[in-house]
Amino acid sequence: MKSFIKAVAGALVVIAPLVSFAQSNQPLTRAQVREELIELEKAGYNPATADDDVNYPADIQAAEARVAAQHAAAQAGATSNGGVAGGTSQSGGPASAADMPSLYGQ
């Protein structure tokens, strides 16, 4: 009986990630596709010229990169910890005996 329970538990451990991963691949709705297209147009992509544009893949990839950068900046601003701060800092260093007071009050 114990081996059966172990086998069922092992099977659940293997199957659970597969089931949860399969549910994340939802198809996009029309509203989501339209919203993405509007974002790309605001980033400088023009779908009307995509048919006869020799730089088509580069144009849409550049617009997608700009949109991704905007989303990353918005995400960084929305976190409670903040984004990456510019500048430099130095932490820690050896302390000299003159900087530290005597432990025994000498």
C-alpha positions in Angstrom: 0.0 0.0 0.0 2.8 2.4 0.8 4.5 1.8 -2.5 1.2 2.6 -4.3 1.0 5.9 -2.4 4.6 6.7 -3.3 3.9 5.9 -7.0 0.8 8.1 -7.1 2.7 10.9 -5.3 5.6 10.5 -7.8 3.2 10.6 -10.8 1.6 13.8 -9.4 5.0 15.4 -9.0 5.7 14.7 -12.7 2.3 15.6 -14.1 1.6 18.8 -12.1 4.1 21.0 -13.9 2.9 19.8 -17.3 -0.7 20.6 -16.5 0.1 24.0 -15.1 2.3 24.8 -18.1 -0.3 23.7 -20.6 -2.8 26.2 -19.2 -0.6 29.2 -19.7 -0.8 29.0 -23.5 -4.1 30.8 -24.0 -4.8 32.2 -27.4 -4.9 36.0 -27.7 -8.3 37.7 -28.0 -9.0 40.3 -30.7 -8.8 43.1 -28.2 -5.3 42.0 -27.1 -4.1 41.8 -30.7 -5.5 45.2 -31.4 -3.9 46.7 -28.3 -0.5 45.2 -29.3 -0.9 46.7 -32.8 -1.8 50.1 -31.4 1.3 49.9 -29.1 3.5 49.0 -32.1 2.1 51.9 -34.2 2.8 54.3 -31.3 6.4 53.0 -31.3 6.8 53.9 -34.9 5.7 50.9 -36.9 3.4 51.4 -39.9 1.7 48.2 -41.0 0.5 49.8 -44.2 4.0 49.9 -45.6 4.9 46.4 -44.5 4.0 44.8 -47.8 6.5 46.7 -50.0 9.1 47.6 -47.3 12.4 45.9 -47.8 13.2 46.5 -44.1 10.1 44.8 -42.9 11.5 42.4 -40.3 13.9 45.0 -38.9 11.2 47.6 -38.7 8.8 45.5 -36.6 11.5 44.1 -34.5 12.7 47.6 -33.6 9.2 48.6 -32.7 8.8 45.5 -30.6 12.0 46.3 -28.8 10.8 49.8 -28.1 7.5 48.5 -26.7 9.3 45.9 -24.6 11.6 48.6 -23.2 8.6 50.7 -22.3 7.0 47.7 -20.6 10.2 47.0 -18.7 10.4 50.6 -17.6 6.8 50.6 -16.4 7.4 47.3 -14.6 10.5 48.6 -12.9 8.6 51.7 -11.8 5.8 49.6 -10.4 7.9 47.4 -8.2 8.1 48.1 -4.5 11.9 47.8 -4.5 12.4 50.2 -7.3 14.5 49.9 -10.4 18.2 49.8 -10.9 19.8 53.0 -9.7 22.6 54.7 -11.5 25.9 55.7 -9.9 28.4 53.8 -7.8 28.8 52.9 -4.2 31.3 51.3 -2.0 30.6 49.1 0.9 32.7 47.7 3.6 36.4 48.1 4.1 38.9 47.4 6.8 38.5 49.5 9.9 41.6 50.9 11.6 42.1 50.6 15.3 41.9 54.4 15.6 38.4 54.4 14.2 37.0 52.0 16.8 36.6 52.8 20.5 38.1 50.5 23.0 35.8 47.7 24.1 37.1 47.9 27.7 37.1 51.7 28.0 40.9 52.2 28.0 
